[in-house]
Amino acid sequence: MKAPKQLIELSGIASGGFLGAISRYLLTSTIVSPAGTLFVNVLGSLFLGMLMYDNEYIGYIDQRTRLIIGTGFLGSFTTFSTFAVQTYSLGGTPAIVNILANIILTILAVFAGRGIIIHISRRRSQDDWRT
Amino acid sequence: MTGGLEEILLVGLGGAIGAPLRYIVSGIVPKARNLPTGTLLVNVIGSIMLSTLTFASSQNISLHLVNIGVLGSFTTYSTFAYETSRMLEEGRTIDLILNIILNLSLCILGVLLGHQLASLI
């Protein structure tokens, strides 16, 4: 019986996508602009950096939760299509600035996210050692 | 620009469709050169479709459900950023540059194509 497991996975991703899309909509509707899209992309990349570092090295978050939050929520919270259409509409130098800002800041955000998790887990293990 | 509860639910419904679709489509693409071709494919398809709907005159009908909901969620930036950061970390410089250039150029070409398609509608 393979189908029910996939169905559970897909419904988890769908519920994450439901909340992720709504969160993106509510946040970007106050700033409907390339800056709004940049903001959700950077924030989503920060959280994905945190989640994936935990997933690979700490393992506190299980696989199903990673699919719901990572693939579902954060995958839908961030968007590439809107970024592409806005970049195209900007044209010229603003387009290049928008591209560079998205590329550089989101990659930095992934590393910042993992840095936060490393910091938290070190402090936690130091606390454990002291007590 | 935020609408009422109805608009919010339409966006959410779109997200509940777009996210599992992304998972299915990006999962069936074979990897080339160890590049994340699944993410690339969904981003290109989504950019073509969003561009067509955005530049077509009848865009308002689909705005919340399809444009913001389904297509916004079908494409993803965070996975692209994460996969790219892994290439940087692992010192795969050529893959890194290739991944960024492929996503940017194909998606923006996709938008151009969508704009052309919209003028035909």
gemmi code that builds the backbone of each chain (N, CA, C; Angstrom):
import gemmi

chains = {
    "A": [
        ("MET", (0.841, -1.203, 0.000), (0.000, 0.000, 0.000), (0.874, 1.252, 0.000)),
        ("LYS", (1.143, 1.756, -1.198), (2.023, 2.916, -1.308), (1.221, 4.222, -1.392)),
        ("ALA", (0.056, 4.121, -1.992), (-0.739, 5.325, -2.267), (-1.114, 6.135, -1.025)),
        ("PRO", (-1.603, 5.509, 0.062), (-2.019, 6.317, 1.213), (-0.883, 7.151, 1.796)),
        ("LYS", (0.356, 6.613, 1.819), (1.485, 7.352, 2.369), (1.749, 8.606, 1.534)),
        ("GLN", (1.679, 8.436, 0.201), (1.889, 9.588, -0.682), (0.770, 10.610, -0.512)),
        ("LEU", (-0.437, 10.090, -0.277), (-1.592, 10.968, -0.101), (-1.442, 11.797, 1.170)),
        ("ILE", (-0.924, 11.162, 2.226), (-0.685, 11.869, 3.490), (0.388, 12.948, 3.283)),
        ("GLU", (1.456, 12.584, 2.554), (2.528, 13.540, 2.250), (1.976, 14.744, 1.497)),
        ("LEU", (1.194, 14.450, 0.442), (0.659, 15.523, -0.402), (-0.311, 16.419, 0.356)),
        ("SER", (-1.132, 15.817, 1.243), (-2.078, 16.657, 1.986), (-1.336, 17.520, 3.009)),
        ("GLY", (-0.228, 17.020, 3.535), (0.608, 17.830, 4.427), (1.204, 19.019, 3.699)),
        ("ILE", (1.727, 18.750, 2.500), (2.315, 19.818, 1.682), (1.236, 20.832, 1.292)),
        ("ALA", (0.027, 20.329, 0.991), (-1.089, 21.211, 0.617), (-1.474, 22.128, 1.773)),
        ("SER", (-1.514, 21.587, 2.993), (-1.886, 22.446, 4.126), (-0.794, 23.476, 4.410)),
        ("GLY", (0.470, 23.082, 4.233), (1.564, 24.049, 4.358), (1.454, 25.121, 3.286)),
        ("GLY", (1.113, 24.688, 2.065), (0.969, 25.618, 0.939), (-0.172, 26.594, 1.149)),
        ("PHE", (-1.264, 26.112, 1.755), (-2.425, 26.946, 2.061), (-1.998, 28.121, 2.945)),
        ("LEU", (-1.311, 27.793, 4.039), (-0.887, 28.836, 4.986), (0.245, 29.698, 4.424)),
        ("GLY", (1.153, 29.079, 3.661), (2.285, 29.815, 3.094), (1.824, 30.871, 2.100)),
        ("ALA", (0.875, 30.494, 1.236), (0.375, 31.432, 0.224), (-0.365, 32.584, 0.890)),
        ("ILE", (-1.193, 32.274, 1.895), (-1.936, 33.324, 2.606), (-0.964, 34.276, 3.316)),
        ("SER", (0.059, 33.717, 3.960), (1.036, 34.568, 4.661), (1.757, 35.497, 3.689)),
        ("ARG", (2.141, 34.944, 2.520), (2.803, 35.775, 1.505), (1.869, 36.883, 1.046)),
        ("TYR", (0.592, 36.537, 0.814), (-0.404, 37.494, 0.340), (-0.599, 38.620, 1.356)),
        ("LEU", (-0.742, 38.240, 2.626), (-0.981, 39.257, 3.661), (0.239, 40.158, 3.841)),
        ("LEU", (1.432, 39.592, 3.770), (2.644, 40.401, 3.951), (2.930, 41.289, 2.749)),
        ("THR", (2.742, 40.750, 1.527), (3.102, 41.539, 0.346), (2.002, 42.505, -0.068)),
        ("SER", (0.774, 42.324, 0.454), (-0.286, 43.235, 0.043), (-0.088, 44.614, 0.666)),
        ("THR", (0.716, 44.697, 1.728), (1.013, 46.018, 2.285), (2.098, 46.706, 1.457)),
        ("ILE", (2.993, 45.884, 0.864), (4.012, 46.443, -0.024), (3.989, 45.655, -1.340)),
        ("VAL", (3.041, 45.996, -2.234), (2.969, 45.303, -3.519), (4.034, 45.874, -4.428)),
        ("SER", (5.196, 45.312, -4.375), (6.308, 45.830, -5.157), (7.416, 44.798, -5.142)),
        ("PRO", (8.447, 44.993, -5.961), (9.605, 44.096, -5.901), (10.200, 44.026, -4.496)),
        ("ALA", (10.076, 45.114, -3.719), (10.614, 45.104, -2.352), (9.844, 44.115, -1.470)),
        ("GLY", (8.536, 44.027, -1.678), (7.719, 43.085, -0.917), (8.102, 41.655, -1.230)),
        ("THR", (8.302, 41.369, -2.527), (8.703, 40.030, -2.958), (10.086, 39.685, -2.411)),
        ("LEU", (10.989, 40.666, -2.458), (12.332, 40.468, -1.897), (12.243, 40.118, -0.407)),
        ("PHE", (11.364, 40.820, 0.292), (11.197, 40.602, 1.729), (10.748, 39.168, 2.040)),
        ("VAL", (9.708, 38.672, 1.357), (9.251, 37.293, 1.637), (10.300, 36.272, 1.204)),
        ("ASN", (10.994, 36.543, 0.112), (12.022, 35.596, -0.348), (13.182, 35.487, 0.641)),
        ("VAL", (13.595, 36.629, 1.184), (14.697, 36.621, 2.149), (14.258, 35.945, 3.458)),
        ("LEU", (13.072, 36.317, 3.929), (12.561, 35.736, 5.181), (12.374, 34.214, 5.045)),
        ("GLY", (11.794, 33.789, 3.928), (11.574, 32.358, 3.693), (12.883, 31.592, 3.581)),
        ("SER", (13.893, 32.201, 2.974), (15.201, 31.550, 2.833), (15.890, 31.420, 4.186)),
        ("LEU", (15.720, 32.421, 5.039), (16.273, 32.367, 6.400), (15.693, 31.169, 7.160)),
        ("PHE", (14.367, 31.033, 7.107), (13.709, 29.923, 7.809), (14.077, 28.573, 7.190)),
        ("LEU", (14.208, 28.521, 5.868), (14.577, 27.242, 5.235), (16.005, 26.856, 5.606)),
        ("GLY", (16.879, 27.854, 5.712), (18.248, 27.594, 6.160), (18.265, 26.988, 7.557)),
        ("MET", (17.404, 27.505, 8.441), (17.295, 26.974, 9.806), (16.783, 25.538, 9.777)),
        ("LEU", (15.699, 25.338, 9.043), (15.044, 24.024, 8.983), (15.964, 22.949, 8.412)),
        ("MET", (16.656, 23.283, 7.319), (17.487, 22.275, 6.658), (18.742, 21.952, 7.452)),
        ("TYR", (19.270, 22.935, 8.177), (20.442, 22.639, 9.004), (20.051, 21.658, 10.109)),
        ("ASP", (18.900, 21.916, 10.708), (18.414, 20.999, 11.742), (18.180, 19.616, 11.152)),
        ("ASN", (17.564, 19.602, 9.974), (17.234, 18.337, 9.327), (18.468, 17.490, 9.027)),
        ("GLU", (19.575, 18.148, 8.654), (20.757, 17.385, 8.264), (21.667, 17.029, 9.429)),
        ("TYR", (21.782, 17.929, 10.396), (22.793, 17.703, 11.434), (22.235, 17.453, 12.825)),
        ("ILE", (21.040, 17.943, 13.085), (20.511, 17.792, 14.443), (19.401, 16.744, 14.475)),
        ("GLY", (18.501, 16.816, 13.500), (17.453, 15.799, 13.393), (16.348, 15.921, 14.427)),
        ("TYR", (16.133, 17.135, 14.927), (15.063, 17.367, 15.889), (13.709, 17.369, 15.172)),
        ("ILE", (13.718, 17.860, 13.943), (12.491, 17.936, 13.147), (12.415, 16.726, 12.221)),
        ("ASP", (11.309, 15.992, 12.263), (11.215, 14.784, 11.440), (10.875, 15.109, 9.975)),
        ("GLN", (10.966, 14.071, 9.160), (10.820, 14.203, 7.710), (9.462, 14.785, 7.304)),
        ("ARG", (8.395, 14.337, 7.992), (7.052, 14.811, 7.627), (6.901, 16.304, 7.910)),
        ("THR", (7.435, 16.736, 9.042), (7.369, 18.159, 9.392), (8.181, 18.987, 8.400)),
        ("ARG", (9.334, 18.416, 7.961), (10.157, 19.124, 6.982), (9.384, 19.334, 5.677)),
        ("LEU", (8.599, 18.325, 5.272), (7.798, 18.459, 4.047), (6.699, 19.511, 4.213)),
        ("ILE", (6.024, 19.499, 5.379), (4.925, 20.452, 5.601), (5.461, 21.884, 5.666)),
        ("ILE", (6.526, 22.083, 6.456), (7.052, 23.450, 6.630), (7.963, 23.863, 5.465)),
        ("GLY", (8.903, 23.000, 5.101), (9.878, 23.358, 4.069), (9.276, 23.395, 2.679)),
        ("THR", (8.773, 22.235, 2.230), (8.219, 22.152, 0.876), (6.870, 22.872, 0.781)),
        ("GLY", (6.019, 22.676, 1.784), (4.683, 23.279, 1.739), (4.695, 24.756, 2.066)),
        ("PHE", (4.926, 25.067, 3.355), (4.802, 26.468, 3.793), (5.847, 27.401, 3.159)),
        ("LEU", (7.135, 27.099, 3.375), (8.172, 28.030, 2.894), (8.284, 28.037, 1.370)),
        ("GLY", (8.028, 26.873, 0.739), (8.033, 26.801, -0.721), (6.984, 27.733, -1.319)),
        ("SER", (5.822, 27.814, -0.661), (4.734, 28.666, -1.156), (4.850, 30.100, -0.676)),
        ("PHE", (5.470, 30.281, 0.472), (5.648, 31.631, 1.033), (6.576, 32.446, 0.132)),
        ("THR", (7.618, 31.790, -0.402), (8.521, 32.461, -1.326), (8.052, 32.192, -2.750)),
        ("THR", (8.435, 33.036, -3.684), (7.956, 32.861, -5.054), (8.990, 33.306, -6.079)),
        ("PHE", (9.112, 32.516, -7.124), (10.039, 32.871, -8.200), (9.309, 33.542, -9.357)),
        ("SER", (8.059, 33.110, -9.610), (7.332, 33.640, -10.774), (7.063, 35.137, -10.638)),
        ("THR", (6.635, 35.570, -9.450), (6.373, 36.995, -9.236), (7.675, 37.795, -9.364)),
        ("PHE", (8.752, 37.227, -8.800), (10.081, 37.857, -8.915), (10.459, 38.037, -10.386)),
        ("ALA", (10.224, 36.993, -11.215), (10.592, 37.057, -12.639), (9.764, 38.104, -13.383)),
        ("VAL", (8.448, 38.124, -13.125), (7.570, 39.087, -13.817), (7.917, 40.518, -13.396)),
        ("GLN", (8.173, 40.721, -12.100), (8.512, 42.070, -11.628), (9.862, 42.547, -12.199)),
        ("THR", (10.830, 41.624, -12.255), (12.142, 41.982, -12.809), (12.008, 42.399, -14.267)),
        ("TYR", (11.224, 41.629, -15.014), (10.978, 41.920, -16.426), (10.306, 43.290, -16.576)),
        ("SER", (9.319, 43.567, -15.724), (8.598, 44.838, -15.823), (9.474, 46.028, -15.434)),
        ("LEU", (10.390, 45.818, -14.494), (11.295, 46.902, -14.082), (12.208, 47.303, -15.239)),
        ("GLY", (12.865, 46.309, -15.844), (13.772, 46.557, -16.953), (15.007, 47.370, -16.559)),
        ("GLY", (16.024, 47.315, -17.401), (17.231, 48.134, -17.213), (17.938, 47.940, -15.892)),
        ("THR", (18.514, 49.046, -15.392), (19.295, 48.980, -14.146), (18.466, 48.508, -12.944)),
        ("PRO", (17.217, 48.999, -12.748), (16.441, 48.502, -11.598), (16.276, 46.973, -11.625)),
        ("ALA", (16.152, 46.389, -12.824), (16.025, 44.935, -12.946), (17.282, 44.247, -12.432)),
        ("ILE", (18.437, 44.798, -12.816), (19.713, 44.204, -12.381), (19.875, 44.334, -10.872)),
        ("VAL", (19.491, 45.502, -10.328), (19.552, 45.704, -8.873), (18.637, 44.691, -8.167)),
        ("ASN", (17.438, 44.493, -8.714), (16.481, 43.545, -8.126), (17.027, 42.113, -8.146)),
        ("ILE", (17.644, 41.731, -9.265), (18.229, 40.392, -9.388), (19.351, 40.211, -8.366)),
        ("LEU", (20.281, 41.167, -8.325), (21.418, 41.053, -7.406), (20.952, 41.018, -5.953)),
        ("ALA", (19.982, 41.874, -5.616), (19.483, 41.917, -4.228), (18.877, 40.577, -3.842)),
        ("ASN", (18.061, 39.998, -4.726), (17.434, 38.700, -4.422), (18.475, 37.595, -4.292)),
        ("ILE", (19.372, 37.493, -5.274), (20.369, 36.414, -5.265), (21.248, 36.504, -4.010)),
        ("ILE", (21.829, 37.686, -3.785), (22.803, 37.837, -2.692), (22.127, 37.719, -1.321)),
        ("LEU", (21.021, 38.451, -1.133), (20.409, 38.469, 0.200), (19.787, 37.134, 0.591)),
        ("THR", (19.223, 36.379, -0.386), (18.614, 35.089, -0.012), (19.685, 34.057, 0.342)),
        ("ILE", (20.808, 34.059, -0.383), (21.872, 33.101, -0.055), (22.474, 33.449, 1.314)),
        ("LEU", (22.668, 34.747, 1.564), (23.143, 35.176, 2.892), (22.142, 34.755, 3.971)),
        ("ALA", (20.844, 34.862, 3.649), (19.799, 34.505, 4.615), (19.842, 33.014, 4.957)),
        ("VAL", (20.108, 32.147, 3.969), (20.232, 30.709, 4.229), (21.362, 30.462, 5.230)),
        ("PHE", (22.518, 31.117, 5.000), (23.654, 30.941, 5.907), (23.368, 31.549, 7.284)),
        ("ALA", (22.651, 32.675, 7.308), (22.271, 33.276, 8.592), (21.349, 32.334, 9.365)),
        ("GLY", (20.436, 31.686, 8.650), (19.506, 30.743, 9.278), (20.234, 29.586, 9.930)),
        ("ARG", (21.184, 29.015, 9.208), (21.931, 27.901, 9.803), (22.803, 28.390, 10.962)),
        ("GLY", (23.324, 29.640, 10.866), (24.106, 30.226, 11.948), (23.288, 30.347, 13.227)),
        ("ILE", (22.028, 30.750, 13.075), (21.131, 30.886, 14.237), (20.944, 29.515, 14.913)),
        ("ILE", (20.734, 28.470, 14.104), (20.524, 27.128, 14.661), (21.794, 26.615, 15.345)),
        ("ILE", (22.950, 26.860, 14.718), (24.215, 26.430, 15.328), (24.385, 27.124, 16.686)),
        ("HIS", (24.096, 28.418, 16.717), (24.210, 29.201, 17.947), (23.284, 28.650, 19.044)),
        ("ILE", (22.024, 28.409, 18.659), (21.040, 27.897, 19.631), (21.455, 26.523, 20.156)),
        ("SER", (21.886, 25.635, 19.238), (22.203, 24.274, 19.675), (23.468, 24.243, 20.533)),
        ("ARG", (24.422, 25.149, 20.262), (25.620, 25.227, 21.104), (25.275, 25.692, 22.510)),
        ("ARG", (24.429, 26.733, 22.549), (24.035, 27.251, 23.873), (23.285, 26.198, 24.661)),
        ("ARG", (22.435, 25.464, 23.937), (21.642, 24.444, 24.609), (22.556, 23.345, 25.170)),
        ("SER", (23.556, 22.929, 24.364), (24.422, 21.850, 24.840), (25.329, 22.335, 25.982)),
        ("GLN", (25.705, 23.649, 25.970), (26.475, 24.203, 27.086), (25.651, 24.202, 28.362)),
        ("ASP", (24.366, 24.579, 28.200), (23.465, 24.583, 29.357), (23.314, 23.175, 29.918)),
        ("ASP", (23.189, 22.196, 29.017), (23.047, 20.799, 29.437), (24.273, 20.357, 30.224)),
        ("TRP", (25.450, 20.823, 29.749), (26.707, 20.424, 30.358), (26.850, 20.995, 31.781)),
        ("ARG", (26.351, 22.243, 31.921), (26.458, 22.917, 33.214), (25.551, 22.280, 34.266)),
        ("THR", (24.377, 21.866, 33.855), (23.408, 21.361, 34.826), (23.603, 19.913, 35.208)),
    ],
    "B": [
        ("MET", (-4.777, 46.789, -1.001), (-4.923, 45.760, -2.010), (-5.474, 44.476, -1.399)),
        ("THR", (-5.245, 44.263, -0.094), (-5.780, 43.063, 0.541), (-7.292, 43.089, 0.484)),
        ("GLY", (-7.859, 41.999, -0.010), (-9.292, 41.937, -0.087), (-9.851, 41.386, 1.201)),
        ("GLY", (-11.085, 40.903, 1.125), (-11.718, 40.344, 2.305), (-11.334, 38.895, 2.510)),
        ("LEU", (-12.134, 38.230, 3.332), (-11.892, 36.837, 3.680), (-11.949, 35.930, 2.447)),
        ("GLU", (-12.850, 36.283, 1.531), (-12.998, 35.462, 0.326), (-11.709, 35.416, -0.483)),
        ("GLU", (-11.077, 36.601, -0.642), (-9.822, 36.674, -1.403), (-8.717, 35.892, -0.695)),
        ("ILE", (-8.687, 36.020, 0.631), (-7.660, 35.321, 1.418), (-7.817, 33.806, 1.252)),
        ("LEU", (-9.055, 33.330, 1.298), (-9.299, 31.890, 1.146), (-8.980, 31.406, -0.274)),
        ("LEU", (-9.239, 32.252, -1.265), (-8.902, 31.888, -2.649), (-7.389, 31.734, -2.807)),
        ("VAL", (-6.637, 32.658, -2.201), (-5.177, 32.576, -2.242), (-4.715, 31.280, -1.563)),
        ("GLY", (-5.312, 30.980, -0.401), (-4.954, 29.767, 0.337), (-5.263, 28.512, -0.444)),
        ("LEU", (-6.431, 28.485, -1.067), (-6.825, 27.331, -1.895), (-5.828, 27.145, -3.036)),
        ("GLY", (-5.436, 28.259, -3.640), (-4.428, 28.205, -4.705), (-3.118, 27.627, -4.205)),
        ("GLY", (-2.714, 28.026, -3.009), (-1.485, 27.509, -2.404), (-1.579, 26.015, -2.128)),
        ("ALA", (-2.773, 25.562, -1.720), (-2.987, 24.139, -1.431), (-2.962, 23.302, -2.708)),
        ("ILE", (-3.155, 23.958, -3.857), (-3.053, 23.261, -5.151), (-1.618, 23.367, -5.685)),
        ("GLY", (-1.061, 24.566, -5.632), (0.261, 24.829, -6.219), (1.404, 24.085, -5.539)),
        ("ALA", (1.384, 24.002, -4.203), (2.494, 23.373, -3.481), (2.612, 21.867, -3.773)),
        ("PRO", (1.526, 21.072, -3.662), (1.666, 19.644, -4.008), (1.998, 19.432, -5.484)),
        ("LEU", (1.478, 20.297, -6.358), (1.807, 20.202, -7.791), (3.314, 20.393, -8.002)),
        ("ARG", (3.887, 21.363, -7.293), (5.335, 21.611, -7.377), (6.106, 20.373, -6.926)),
        ("TYR", (5.659, 19.781, -5.823), (6.323, 18.595, -5.279), (6.289, 17.450, -6.294)),
        ("ILE", (5.155, 17.246, -6.939), (5.006, 16.154, -7.911), (5.852, 16.426, -9.157)),
        ("VAL", (5.688, 17.629, -9.737), (6.394, 17.943, -10.989), (7.915, 17.966, -10.787)),
        ("SER", (8.384, 18.616, -9.707), (9.834, 18.709, -9.515), (10.437, 17.349, -9.163)),
        ("GLY", (9.593, 16.430, -8.679), (10.087, 15.107, -8.315), (10.273, 14.161, -9.489)),
        ("ILE", (9.579, 14.428, -10.602), (9.655, 13.500, -11.732), (10.737, 13.878, -12.742)),
        ("VAL", (11.386, 15.044, -12.514), (12.414, 15.484, -13.464), (13.746, 14.809, -13.145)),
        ("PRO", (14.391, 14.177, -14.129), (15.703, 13.591, -13.863), (16.748, 14.680, -13.664)),
        ("LYS", (17.740, 14.387, -12.805), (18.780, 15.381, -12.543), (19.820, 15.367, -13.648)),
        ("ALA", (20.261, 16.556, -14.041), (21.318, 16.658, -15.033), (22.491, 17.352, -14.381)),
        ("ARG", (23.682, 16.761, -14.463), (24.888, 17.371, -13.906), (24.756, 17.646, -12.422)),
        ("ASN", (23.893, 16.912, -11.735), (23.660, 17.165, -10.315), (23.013, 18.530, -10.057)),
        ("LEU", (22.444, 19.115, -11.096), (21.768, 20.402, -10.923), (20.317, 20.150, -10.514)),
        ("PRO", (19.747, 21.018, -9.663), (18.345, 20.855, -9.263), (17.387, 21.242, -10.385)),
        ("THR", (17.253, 20.360, -11.369), (16.443, 20.646, -12.551), (14.944, 20.693, -12.248)),
        ("GLY", (14.529, 20.023, -11.172), (13.112, 20.040, -10.792), (12.661, 21.439, -10.413)),
        ("THR", (13.454, 22.108, -9.577), (13.140, 23.485, -9.165), (13.162, 24.411, -10.379)),
        ("LEU", (14.164, 24.203, -11.247), (14.284, 25.021, -12.460), (13.023, 24.886, -13.320)),
        ("LEU", (12.568, 23.646, -13.522), (11.404, 23.414, -14.389), (10.143, 24.094, -13.841)),
        ("VAL", (9.848, 23.913, -12.552), (8.630, 24.537, -12.012), (8.726, 26.064, -12.082)),
        ("ASN", (9.918, 26.604, -11.853), (10.068, 28.062, -11.914), (9.861, 28.604, -13.329)),
        ("VAL", (10.351, 27.869, -14.331), (10.180, 28.320, -15.725), (8.707, 28.206, -16.143)),
        ("ILE", (8.087, 27.054, -15.881), (6.663, 26.874, -16.249), (5.798, 27.931, -15.561)),
        ("GLY", (6.035, 28.123, -14.259), (5.249, 29.095, -13.489), (5.432, 30.519, -13.983)),
        ("SER", (6.662, 30.858, -14.400), (6.926, 32.216, -14.881), (6.218, 32.481, -16.204)),
        ("ILE", (6.226, 31.472, -17.104), (5.525, 31.630, -18.388), (4.035, 31.869, -18.127)),
        ("MET", (3.444, 31.029, -17.256), (2.003, 31.117, -17.018), (1.613, 32.406, -16.299)),
        ("LEU", (2.410, 32.794, -15.279), (2.077, 34.028, -14.557), (2.194, 35.243, -15.475)),
        ("SER", (3.207, 35.237, -16.339), (3.385, 36.340, -17.266), (2.203, 36.446, -18.229)),
        ("THR", (1.788, 35.301, -18.781), (0.648, 35.292, -19.702), (-0.586, 35.879, -19.034)),
        ("LEU", (-0.873, 35.423, -17.807), (-2.067, 35.897, -17.102), (-1.936, 37.355, -16.685)),
        ("THR", (-0.725, 37.776, -16.292), (-0.524, 39.155, -15.841), (-0.712, 40.145, -16.984)),
        ("PHE", (-0.182, 39.784, -18.167), (-0.243, 40.730, -19.284), (-1.498, 40.582, -20.149)),
        ("ALA", (-2.263, 39.510, -19.908), (-3.534, 39.372, -20.633), (-4.549, 40.322, -20.004)),
        ("SER", (-5.465, 40.830, -20.821), (-6.379, 41.869, -20.331), (-7.368, 41.334, -19.294)),
        ("SER", (-7.671, 40.025, -19.357), (-8.688, 39.472, -18.459), (-8.083, 38.935, -17.160)),
        ("GLN", (-6.972, 39.560, -16.723), (-6.234, 39.018, -15.584), (-6.994, 39.004, -14.265)),
        ("ASN", (-7.909, 39.949, -14.081), (-8.514, 40.105, -12.759), (-9.310, 38.900, -12.265)),
        ("ILE", (-9.846, 38.123, -13.190), (-10.646, 36.960, -12.813), (-9.805, 35.953, -12.023)),
        ("SER", (-8.554, 35.773, -12.466), (-7.732, 34.713, -11.887), (-6.776, 35.213, -10.812)),
        ("LEU", (-6.779, 36.529, -10.542), (-5.723, 37.120, -9.707), (-5.448, 36.377, -8.396)),
        ("HIS", (-6.467, 36.213, -7.551), (-6.215, 35.634, -6.224), (-5.981, 34.129, -6.274)),
        ("LEU", (-6.876, 33.409, -6.940), (-6.746, 31.942, -6.957), (-5.529, 31.467, -7.746)),
        ("VAL", (-5.401, 31.926, -8.998), (-4.359, 31.370, -9.874), (-3.041, 32.149, -9.779)),
        ("ASN", (-3.087, 33.476, -10.009), (-1.828, 34.249, -10.053), (-1.087, 34.211, -8.718)),
        ("ILE", (-1.772, 34.667, -7.663), (-1.108, 34.760, -6.360), (-1.047, 33.387, -5.688)),
        ("GLY", (-2.156, 32.643, -5.763), (-2.228, 31.355, -5.069), (-1.475, 30.231, -5.758)),
        ("VAL", (-2.040, 29.716, -6.863), (-1.454, 28.536, -7.523), (-0.046, 28.815, -8.044)),
        ("LEU", (0.115, 29.850, -8.867), (1.418, 30.059, -9.517), (2.471, 30.599, -8.551)),
        ("GLY", (2.044, 31.435, -7.600), (2.971, 31.915, -6.586), (3.542, 30.762, -5.770)),
        ("SER", (2.705, 29.759, -5.512), (3.129, 28.611, -4.709), (3.775, 27.507, -5.535)),
        ("PHE", (3.405, 27.401, -6.800), (3.992, 26.388, -7.682), (5.481, 26.679, -7.883)),
        ("THR", (5.819, 27.956, -8.010), (7.232, 28.334, -8.114), (7.755, 28.612, -6.718)),
        ("THR", (9.064, 28.499, -6.543), (9.620, 28.728, -5.223), (10.985, 29.393, -5.288)),
        ("TYR", (11.228, 30.276, -4.331), (12.534, 30.917, -4.281), (13.415, 30.301, -3.193)),
        ("SER", (12.804, 29.926, -2.068), (13.605, 29.455, -0.930), (14.391, 28.186, -1.260)),
        ("THR", (13.760, 27.244, -1.987), (14.451, 26.005, -2.360), (15.615, 26.318, -3.300)),
        ("PHE", (15.373, 27.228, -4.243), (16.433, 27.665, -5.166), (17.604, 28.260, -4.373)),
        ("ALA", (17.303, 29.130, -3.403), (18.357, 29.767, -2.602), (19.107, 28.719, -1.780)),
        ("TYR", (18.367, 27.770, -1.225), (19.009, 26.735, -0.409), (19.922, 25.861, -1.271)),
        ("GLU", (19.409, 25.412, -2.413), (20.207, 24.541, -3.292), (21.459, 25.269, -3.792)),
        ("THR", (21.298, 26.572, -4.094), (22.435, 27.357, -4.555), (23.467, 27.526, -3.434)),
        ("SER", (22.985, 27.747, -2.212), (23.907, 27.919, -1.088), (24.706, 26.636, -0.829)),
        ("ARG", (24.085, 25.481, -1.070), (24.805, 24.210, -0.906), (25.952, 24.090, -1.912)),
        ("MET", (25.715, 24.563, -3.133), (26.756, 24.517, -4.163), (27.924, 25.419, -3.783)),
        ("LEU", (27.594, 26.567, -3.207), (28.619, 27.509, -2.759), (29.466, 26.873, -1.657)),
        ("GLU", (28.766, 26.236, -0.728), (29.413, 25.602, 0.418), (30.319, 24.446, -0.011)),
        ("GLU", (29.844, 23.673, -1.006), (30.591, 22.506, -1.452), (31.656, 22.864, -2.495)),
        ("GLY", (31.776, 24.153, -2.798), (32.792, 24.608, -3.741), (32.510, 24.218, -5.179)),
        ("ARG", (31.219, 23.952, -5.497), (30.855, 23.600, -6.878), (30.574, 24.885, -7.650)),
        ("THR", (31.642, 25.632, -7.952), (31.495, 26.972, -8.520), (30.796, 26.978, -9.880)),
        ("ILE", (31.170, 26.031, -10.747), (30.566, 26.010, -12.088), (29.077, 25.686, -12.005)),
        ("ASP", (28.723, 24.675, -11.178), (27.308, 24.336, -10.988), (26.537, 25.520, -10.417)),
        ("LEU", (27.162, 26.214, -9.483), (26.550, 27.371, -8.825), (26.201, 28.457, -9.842)),
        ("ILE", (27.194, 28.812, -10.668), (26.982, 29.859, -11.676), (25.942, 29.404, -12.704)),
        ("LEU", (26.063, 28.128, -13.108), (25.132, 27.554, -14.083), (23.697, 27.574, -13.552)),
        ("ASN", (23.533, 27.202, -12.280), (22.201, 27.154, -11.675), (21.565, 28.538, -11.615)),
        ("ILE", (22.353, 29.543, -11.210), (21.830, 30.912, -11.117), (21.481, 31.433, -12.508)),
        ("ILE", (22.395, 31.264, -13.467), (22.175, 31.780, -14.817), (20.990, 31.086, -15.496)),
        ("LEU", (20.896, 29.763, -15.330), (19.781, 29.022, -15.946), (18.442, 29.482, -15.381)),
        ("ASN", (18.329, 29.586, -14.050), (17.069, 30.009, -13.447), (16.689, 31.418, -13.883)),
        ("LEU", (17.664, 32.350, -13.817), (17.367, 33.735, -14.177), (17.016, 33.883, -15.651)),
        ("SER", (17.881, 33.345, -16.521), (17.673, 33.585, -17.949), (16.436, 32.855, -18.467)),
        ("LEU", (16.243, 31.599, -18.067), (15.083, 30.870, -18.578), (13.761, 31.426, -18.035)),
        ("CYS", (13.757, 31.869, -16.769), (12.518, 32.418, -16.213), (12.188, 33.769, -16.843)),
        ("ILE", (13.195, 34.610, -17.058), (12.908, 35.911, -17.665), (12.550, 35.741, -19.145)),
        ("LEU", (13.196, 34.780, -19.830), (12.767, 34.451, -21.197), (11.341, 33.911, -21.182)),
        ("GLY", (11.015, 33.157, -20.155), (9.652, 32.633, -19.976), (8.639, 33.755, -19.835)),
        ("VAL", (9.015, 34.801, -19.085), (8.138, 35.965, -18.922), (7.945, 36.664, -20.272)),
        ("LEU", (9.045, 36.789, -21.026), (8.985, 37.403, -22.360), (8.033, 36.610, -23.263)),
        ("LEU", (8.175, 35.284, -23.221), (7.302, 34.396, -24.000), (5.843, 34.561, -23.570)),
        ("GLY", (5.621, 34.616, -22.246), (4.271, 34.795, -21.714), (3.661, 36.109, -22.159)),
        ("HIS", (4.482, 37.150, -22.205), (4.027, 38.475, -22.642), (3.568, 38.416, -24.108)),
        ("GLN", (4.358, 37.695, -24.924), (4.000, 37.512, -26.341), (2.692, 36.729, -26.470)),
        ("LEU", (2.580, 35.650, -25.679), (1.369, 34.825, -25.703), (0.145, 35.645, -25.300)),
        ("ALA", (0.327, 36.524, -24.299), (-0.784, 37.340, -23.802), (-1.310, 38.281, -24.884)),
        ("SER", (-0.402, 38.766, -25.733), (-0.832, 39.697, -26.780), (-1.611, 38.975, -27.878)),
        ("LEU", (-1.474, 37.646, -27.919), (-2.217, 36.873, -28.912), (-3.638, 36.571, -28.443)),
        ("ILE", (-3.823, 36.601, -27.099), (-5.138, 36.258, -26.550), (-6.125, 37.393, -26.781)),
    ],
}
model = gemmi.Model(1)
for chain_id, residues in chains.items():
    chain = gemmi.Chain(chain_id)
    for i, (resn, *xyz) in enumerate(residues, 1):
        res = gemmi.Residue()
        res.name, res.seqid = resn, gemmi.SeqId(i, " ")
        for name, pos in zip(("N", "CA", "C"), xyz):
            atom = gemmi.Atom()
            atom.name, atom.element = name, gemmi.Element(name[0])
            atom.pos, atom.b_iso = gemmi.Position(*pos), 0.0
            res.add_atom(atom)
        chain.add_residue(res)
    model.add_chain(chain)
structure = gemmi.Structure()
structure.add_model(model)
structure.setup_entities()
